[in-house]
Amino acid sequence: MKSKLNKEYKQLFNELRDIINSWELILDSPIDEFDSINHLFLKLLYKDANEVEISRKIQFELNNNYGFSIGDIIIKEMTIEVIEWWNNKKSYRVL
């Protein structure tokens, strides 16, 4: 079961990495530049956090740890995109 979970997490992580990198927050950045955001999203999604909680934590991370000044509307759009992706994946997940 644990290896299934690890495999699932890696697959979801890679898919989410593609989504996050598609936002081009920093042009030509290394593929792993925003892996901390990726881990944070997945942690919150696995814990069934709501949209507001996810948005707040992602905005804090991007603004305080990366130095961005990203407004609420854009953060909400990012969060909704990730939540919709996550919900589409639910039927395939182990947990």
C-alpha positions in Angstrom: 0.0 0.0 0.0 2.8 2.4 0.9 4.5 1.9 -2.5 1.2 2.6 -4.2 0.8 5.8 -2.3 4.4 6.8 -3.1 3.8 6.1 -6.8 0.5 8.0 -6.7 2.1 11.0 -5.0 5.0 11.1 -7.5 2.5 11.0 -10.4 0.3 13.7 -8.9 3.4 15.8 -8.0 4.6 15.7 -11.6 1.3 16.6 -13.0 0.9 19.5 -10.6 4.4 20.6 -11.3 3.4 21.0 -15.0 0.4 23.1 -14.0 2.4 25.3 -11.7 5.2 25.8 -14.3 2.6 26.6 -17.0 1.8 29.8 -15.0 5.3 31.0 -15.9 5.8 32.9 -12.6 9.4 33.3 -13.5 10.3 32.9 -17.2 12.8 30.2 -17.9 13.0 29.1 -14.3 14.3 25.6 -13.4 11.6 23.0 -13.5 11.9 22.5 -9.7 11.8 26.2 -8.8 8.3 26.0 -7.3 8.4 22.5 -5.8 7.7 24.0 -2.4 4.4 25.4 -3.7 3.7 22.0 -5.2 4.3 20.2 -1.9 2.2 22.8 -0.1 -0.7 22.4 -2.6 -0.6 18.6 -2.3 -0.4 18.7 1.5 -3.5 20.9 1.7 -5.4 18.9 -0.9 -4.7 15.6 0.8 -6.1 17.3 4.0 -9.2 18.4 2.2 -8.5 22.1 2.9 -11.1 24.4 1.4 -10.5 27.0 -1.4 -10.1 29.9 1.0 -7.5 28.1 3.2 -5.5 27.0 0.2 -5.6 30.4 -1.5 -4.4 32.1 1.7 -1.5 29.8 2.3 -0.4 29.8 -1.4 -0.6 33.6 -1.5 1.5 33.8 1.7 4.1 31.4 0.3 4.4 33.3 -3.1 4.4 36.8 -1.6 6.6 36.2 1.5 9.0 33.4 0.4 9.3 34.2 -3.3 8.8 38.0 -3.1 5.9 38.2 -5.5 3.0 40.6 -5.2 0.2 38.5 -6.5 -3.3 39.7 -5.9 -6.3 37.8 -4.6 -8.0 37.3 -8.0 -5.0 35.6 -9.6 -4.4 33.5 -6.5 -8.0 32.4 -6.6 -7.7 31.5 -10.3 -4.6 29.4 -9.6 -6.3 27.7 -6.7 -9.4 26.9 -8.6 -7.4 25.4 -11.5 -5.5 23.2 -9.0 -8.7 22.2 -7.1 -10.5 21.3 -10.4 -7.5 19.2 -11.5 -7.5 17.5 -8.0 -11.2 16.8 -8.2 -10.8 15.2 -11.6 -8.1 12.9 -10.2 -10.2 11.8 -7.2 -11.5 8.6 -8.9 -8.0 7.5 -9.6 -6.4 8.1 -6.3 -5.6 5.4 -3.7 -6.8 7.6 -0.8 
